[in-house]
Every structure is written in structure tokens, then in C-alpha cells.
């Protein structure tokens, strides 16, 4: 598959953009799943080698025991390092294999381990190249300013980024059930046209994969091409959810168990979570819970969720079934 996605890039392969589907039936499994986990796993630089220490089977066992229906997992974010190979990214940026994209295919291994346990995988990517890697920024044609910040997204750069997305999509096929794209901000000139481009790329390997684009902290339908709401919320209890659909998009919330994204503590009591989650699930909505995944081997097995958090996840899952 590496050769296939590289060939698509060389030939300038373009996908026909499918029409957006409202109340997409491909979200039916998502609504029934109700509750899943999310891990921001973002090693970079010297930490890139820790990917080789990631205990995939132990993580899959944690999720199975806790009752998670799916896992959301980061391919990469802003530091310029990715948890999977991508020859198209290497070709565009000029990096050698293994310099920025891990040679270990962590998402592939995780997807296979999860599938054996009846758990689905969803992947996370930003809507633009890593903003702290100027070699990548220049290679893709994104503006160089503001430094280390969100940049305007132009069509030519988005088309290159879509080829990278497509490469991963083709690589994983139906092992990936959905995508959560970050940074779909209006102030970055992200729009429905670019969303449609990315959605087509993400669905190339699995046309039934569901996608969303995060417009920032909010609960709304943000683009014509989304299948479910990105639903990034810092204070979820302030958001009542009484329907499966929000403007014909599957209602979904992504929030965090700790004080902030990736923090290892539990900020709310079981009872508080349970009361809110029961209302969400009764309506047919979906909630994804971000928890701390260990990146440092000195702190224990790499890739496992914090014991305190996965234990709370299990308790509130059992109470809301």
C-alpha cells in the first residue's frame, strides 16, 4: 500500500468529491457505541523512539476491560512528528523515512489489536501541516507566518495535504471507522470546499468512514461535509443534549477527564459524569473522553492510560449502559 499511495501522489490522482450526506446512516454504529476513549499521543524529537516501546496489546486490553467501544488516536499534530509511515509526506517534505514519520506503523497495530476485541479505531489529524516545522510548512505551501501558530489554509496547500490524508486512508482501509480533523477555523480560511476535499481523501480507503471538522470549542454543525459534530467542549455539563441529530449531523462531544487535554487526574465525580452521560446516551448522542496516555517509559508502560482515569471510565461506562 505504501507504493500505491505514493503512485497516486506522483500521478496527481484526484478523487471525485461525494455529495454530503445528511443524517448519514454510516453513523448508526457510532450512536449505538455511545462512549469511547481518546488519546493524545504526540512524541517528537528524541521521544520518537519511544513509539517502539508502545504496548499495543496492553492498551487494547485496557479498553476492552473498561468497555470502550472505540478509540480516537492522534496520527500527529503540531510538532512535525507522526506515529505512522507516510511516503507521500516524506516525498513532499524531503524528509527521509523515519525522520518525521515513524517507521513503526502504530495505528495499524492498534487497529488490528482493537478489532480482535470488537473495538473500532478513529484517527485524528489537523487541517494543516505541523505549524512548528518550517520545512513542512514551506514544502506544502502554507504561509510562513504567524510563526508556530495557525496559518491561513489555501487551496493549493490543502490539495497537497489531502494527498497525505488519502495515503493514510488507503493504507488503513476499513480498519479505520472515522476521522476527527482539528483546526477547521474560519480565521484560517477553512471552508466547505476544503472540508469536502479532506472528506473525500479520508473516505478513499473506507467510503463508510465518518468525518468531522473542528471549528473550535463549540457544539454545532460546522461544515456541509461532516457526518458528526466535532463537539469540542471544555465544560460539557453546560451543554444539554436532547437529540441524536444537530442540524442533521450526528450529535457528538469530545471532552477531557482531567483538568485539561491529556492531564492525568479526574476532575469530576462519577455521579456528575453519570447524570450527564445518561441524558446524552438516551438522546442517541455520542461522547468521547480524552485521557492521559503515558509517553515516558520511566513512568510505566508506554501507551497505557492512567490507571485512575481508565478506572473511572470503566465505572461510568458500567453505570450508563
C-alpha positions as CSV (number, residue, x, y, z in Angstrom):
1,X,0.0,0.0,0.0
2,X,2.9,2.4,0.5
3,X,3.7,2.1,-3.2
4,X,0.1,2.6,-4.1
5,X,-0.4,5.8,-2.2
6,X,2.9,7.2,-3.4
7,X,1.9,6.4,-7.0
8,X,-1.4,8.2,-6.5
9,X,0.6,11.3,-5.5
10,X,3.1,11.1,-8.3
11,X,0.2,10.8,-10.9
12,X,-1.7,13.7,-9.3
13,X,-4.6,11.4,-8.6
14,X,-7.8,13.3,-7.7
15,X,-10.9,11.9,-6.1
16,X,-14.5,12.7,-7.2
17,X,-15.9,14.6,-4.2
18,X,-19.1,12.9,-3.0
19,X,-22.1,14.9,-2.1
20,X,-22.6,15.4,1.6
21,X,-25.0,13.0,3.3
22,X,-27.3,14.4,6.0
23,X,-28.2,12.1,8.8
24,X,-25.6,9.7,7.4
25,X,-26.6,6.1,8.2
26,X,-22.9,5.3,8.5
27,X,-23.1,7.0,11.9
28,X,-25.5,4.3,13.2
29,X,-22.7,2.3,14.7
30,X,-21.4,5.5,16.4
31,X,-24.7,6.3,18.0
32,X,-25.0,2.7,19.3
33,X,-21.4,2.8,20.6
34,X,-22.2,5.8,22.8
35,X,-18.9,6.1,24.7
36,X,-15.3,5.9,23.5
37,X,-11.8,6.9,24.6
38,X,-9.3,9.4,23.1
39,X,-5.5,9.5,23.4
40,X,-3.3,12.5,22.5
41,X,-0.1,10.5,21.8
42,X,2.4,13.0,20.4
43,X,6.0,12.0,20.8
44,X,8.6,14.1,19.0
45,X,12.3,14.5,18.5
46,X,14.2,12.3,21.0
47,X,10.8,10.8,22.1
48,X,10.1,9.4,18.7
49,X,12.0,6.2,19.6
50,X,9.5,5.6,22.4
51,X,7.0,4.6,19.8
52,X,8.8,1.3,19.6
53,X,8.0,0.8,23.3
54,X,4.3,1.4,22.9
55,X,2.4,-1.7,24.4
56,X,-0.4,-2.1,21.9
57,X,-1.8,-5.3,23.4
58,X,-1.9,-3.9,26.9
59,X,-3.7,-0.8,25.7
60,X,-6.3,-2.9,23.8
61,X,-6.8,-5.0,27.0
62,X,-7.4,-1.8,29.0
63,X,-10.0,-0.5,26.6
64,X,-11.8,-3.9,26.4
65,X,-11.9,-4.2,30.2
66,X,-13.2,-0.6,30.5
67,X,-16.0,-1.1,28.0
68,X,-14.8,1.4,25.4
69,X,-16.5,1.0,22.0
70,X,-13.8,2.8,20.1
71,X,-10.5,4.7,20.4
72,X,-9.7,8.1,18.9
73,X,-5.9,8.3,18.3
74,X,-3.6,11.0,17.1
75,X,-1.5,10.5,14.0
76,X,0.3,13.7,14.8
77,X,-0.3,17.4,15.5
78,X,1.9,20.5,15.5
79,X,5.4,19.3,16.3
80,X,6.0,17.7,12.9
81,X,6.3,14.0,14.0
82,X,3.8,11.3,13.1
83,X,3.0,7.9,14.6
84,X,2.9,6.1,11.3
85,X,4.8,5.9,8.0
86,X,3.6,8.1,5.1
87,X,5.8,8.1,1.9
88,X,3.7,10.8,0.4
89,X,4.5,13.1,3.3
90,X,8.2,12.2,3.0
91,X,8.2,12.9,-0.7
92,X,6.6,16.3,-0.4
93,X,8.7,17.5,2.6
94,X,12.0,15.9,1.6
95,X,12.4,14.1,4.8
96,X,13.8,10.5,4.8
97,X,11.7,7.6,6.0
98,X,11.8,7.6,9.8
99,X,12.9,11.2,10.3
100,X,9.5,12.6,10.9
101,X,7.1,9.7,10.2
102,X,7.6,6.7,12.5
103,X,8.8,3.5,10.8
104,X,6.6,1.5,13.2
105,X,3.1,1.6,12.0
106,X,1.4,2.2,15.3
107,X,-2.1,2.9,14.1
108,X,-2.1,-0.3,12.0
109,X,-1.0,-2.4,15.0
110,X,-3.5,-0.7,17.3
111,X,-6.4,-1.2,14.8
112,X,-5.6,-4.9,14.4
113,X,-5.4,-5.4,18.2
114,X,-8.7,-3.5,18.8
115,X,-10.5,-5.3,16.0
116,X,-9.8,-8.6,17.7
117,X,-11.6,-7.2,20.8
118,X,-14.5,-5.7,18.9
119,X,-13.3,-2.1,19.3
120,X,-13.1,0.4,16.5
121,X,-10.3,2.9,15.7
122,X,-10.8,6.6,14.7
123,X,-7.9,8.8,13.7
124,X,-7.0,12.5,14.5
125,X,-5.2,15.0,12.2
126,X,-5.1,18.8,12.0
127,X,-6.5,20.5,8.9
128,X,-3.0,21.8,8.1
129,X,0.6,20.7,8.2
130,X,2.6,20.9,11.5
131,X,2.9,24.6,12.3
132,X,6.2,24.2,14.2
133,X,8.0,22.5,11.3
134,X,9.0,25.2,8.8
135,X,10.4,22.7,6.3
136,X,7.0,21.1,6.1
137,X,5.2,24.4,6.1
138,X,7.2,25.7,3.1
139,X,7.0,22.4,1.3
140,X,3.2,22.3,1.4
141,X,2.9,26.0,0.6
142,X,1.3,27.2,3.7
143,X,2.1,30.8,4.8
144,X,5.2,31.1,6.9
145,X,3.5,33.5,9.4
146,X,2.5,33.5,12.1
147,X,5.4,31.6,13.5
148,X,4.3,28.5,15.4
149,X,0.7,29.5,15.0
150,X,-2.4,28.6,12.9
151,X,-1.9,29.7,9.4
152,X,-4.3,30.5,6.5
153,X,-5.2,27.5,4.5
154,X,-5.0,28.0,0.8
155,X,-6.4,25.6,-1.8
156,X,-3.0,24.5,-3.3
157,X,-1.6,23.6,0.1
158,X,-4.8,21.8,1.1
159,X,-4.6,19.7,-2.1
160,X,-1.1,18.5,-1.1
161,X,-2.3,17.8,2.5
162,X,-5.3,15.9,1.1
163,X,-2.8,13.5,-0.7
164,X,-1.2,12.8,2.7
165,X,-4.6,12.1,4.2
166,X,-5.5,9.9,1.3
167,X,-2.3,7.9,1.7
168,X,-3.1,7.0,5.3
169,X,-6.8,6.3,4.4
170,X,-5.8,3.9,1.6
171,X,-3.2,2.3,3.9
172,X,-5.7,1.5,6.7
173,X,-8.9,0.9,4.7
174,X,-11.8,-0.3,6.8
175,X,-9.6,-0.7,9.8
176,X,-10.4,3.0,10.4
177,X,-14.0,3.8,11.1
178,X,-13.7,7.6,11.4
179,X,-11.7,10.8,11.4
180,X,-11.6,13.9,13.6
181,X,-9.9,16.9,11.9
182,X,-8.8,19.7,14.2
183,X,-8.2,23.3,13.3
184,X,-11.1,23.9,10.9
185,X,-11.2,27.5,11.9
186,X,-12.9,30.3,10.0
187,X,-10.0,32.6,10.8
188,X,-7.7,30.2,8.9
189,X,-10.0,30.4,5.8
190,X,-11.2,26.8,6.3
191,X,-14.4,26.4,4.3
192,X,-16.8,23.8,2.9
193,X,-14.7,23.4,-0.2
194,X,-11.6,22.4,1.7
195,X,-13.8,20.2,4.1
196,X,-15.1,18.4,1.0
197,X,-11.6,17.8,-0.3
198,X,-10.4,16.4,3.0
199,X,-13.5,14.3,3.5
200,X,-13.1,12.7,0.1
201,X,-9.4,11.9,0.9
202,X,-10.3,10.4,4.3
203,X,-13.0,8.2,2.8
204,X,-10.9,7.0,-0.1
205,X,-9.8,3.8,1.8
206,X,-13.2,3.3,3.5
207,X,-16.2,5.1,2.0
208,X,-18.2,4.3,5.1
209,X,-15.7,6.1,7.4
210,X,-17.3,9.1,9.2
211,X,-15.6,12.5,9.4
212,X,-15.8,15.8,11.2
213,X,-14.0,19.1,11.3
214,X,-13.5,21.1,14.5
215,X,-14.3,24.8,14.2
216,X,-13.2,25.4,17.8
217,X,-14.7,25.0,21.2
218,X,-18.4,24.6,20.4
219,X,-21.3,22.2,19.8
220,X,-22.6,22.8,16.3
221,X,-22.7,21.5,12.7
222,X,-19.8,23.3,11.2
223,X,-19.5,22.1,7.6
224,X,-21.6,20.6,4.9
225,X,-19.2,17.6,4.7
226,X,-19.3,16.5,8.3
227,X,-21.1,13.3,9.4
228,X,-21.0,14.1,13.1
229,X,-20.3,17.1,15.2
230,X,-16.7,17.6,16.4
231,X,-18.2,18.8,19.7
232,X,-15.0,20.0,21.5
233,X,-16.3,21.1,24.9
234,X,-14.3,22.2,28.0
235,X,-17.3,22.4,30.2
236,X,-19.6,19.6,29.0
237,X,-22.2,19.8,31.7
238,X,-23.2,23.2,30.5
239,X,-24.3,21.7,27.2
240,X,-27.7,20.0,27.3
241,X,-28.1,17.3,24.5
242,X,-31.6,16.1,23.8
243,X,-31.4,14.8,20.3
244,X,-29.3,12.4,18.2
245,X,-29.1,15.0,15.4
246,X,-27.9,18.5,15.4
247,X,-28.8,20.1,12.1
248,X,-28.7,16.6,10.6
249,X,-25.2,15.9,12.0
250,X,-24.8,13.0,14.5
251,X,-24.5,14.7,17.9
252,X,-21.1,14.0,19.4
253,X,-19.0,15.6,22.2
254,X,-15.2,15.3,22.7
255,X,-14.1,16.4,26.2
256,X,-11.5,15.6,28.8
257,X,-11.5,13.6,32.0
258,X,-8.6,15.6,33.6
259,X,-8.2,19.3,34.2
260,X,-7.3,19.8,30.5
261,X,-6.4,17.7,27.5
262,X,-4.0,14.9,28.4
263,X,-3.9,15.7,32.1
264,X,-3.8,12.6,34.4
265,X,-6.4,13.5,37.1
266,X,-10.2,13.1,37.4
267,X,-11.8,16.5,37.6
268,X,-15.4,15.4,38.2
269,X,-17.1,12.8,40.4
270,X,-18.6,9.6,38.9
271,X,-22.1,10.8,39.8
272,X,-21.7,14.1,37.9
273,X,-20.5,12.3,34.8
274,X,-23.1,9.6,35.0
275,X,-26.0,12.0,35.3
276,X,-24.9,14.0,32.2
277,X,-23.9,10.9,30.1
278,X,-27.2,9.2,30.7
279,X,-29.0,12.1,29.2
280,X,-26.7,12.2,26.2
281,X,-27.0,8.4,25.6
282,X,-30.7,8.4,26.0
283,X,-30.9,11.0,23.2
284,X,-28.7,8.9,20.9
285,X,-25.7,11.2,21.2
286,X,-22.0,10.1,21.5
287,X,-19.3,11.1,23.9
288,X,-15.6,10.7,23.5
289,X,-13.4,11.0,26.7
290,X,-9.8,12.2,26.4
291,X,-7.5,10.6,29.0
292,X,-3.7,10.7,29.7
293,X,-1.6,8.2,27.7
294,X,1.8,7.5,29.1
295,X,4.6,8.7,26.7
296,X,7.6,8.3,29.1
297,X,8.9,4.7,29.8
298,X,10.3,6.0,33.1
299,X,6.6,6.3,34.3
300,X,5.5,2.9,33.3
301,X,4.4,1.0,30.2
302,X,4.3,3.3,27.2
303,X,0.9,3.8,25.6
304,X,-1.3,2.9,28.6
305,X,-4.0,5.2,30.0
306,X,-3.5,6.5,33.6
307,X,-4.9,3.8,35.9
308,X,-7.0,6.3,37.9
309,X,-8.7,7.6,34.7
310,X,-9.3,4.3,33.0
311,X,-10.9,3.0,36.3
312,X,-13.3,6.0,36.3
313,X,-14.1,5.4,32.7
314,X,-15.0,1.8,33.4
315,X,-17.2,2.8,36.4
316,X,-19.2,5.4,34.5
317,X,-19.5,3.1,31.4
318,X,-20.9,0.3,33.6
319,X,-23.4,2.7,35.2
320,X,-24.6,4.2,31.9
321,X,-25.1,1.0,29.8
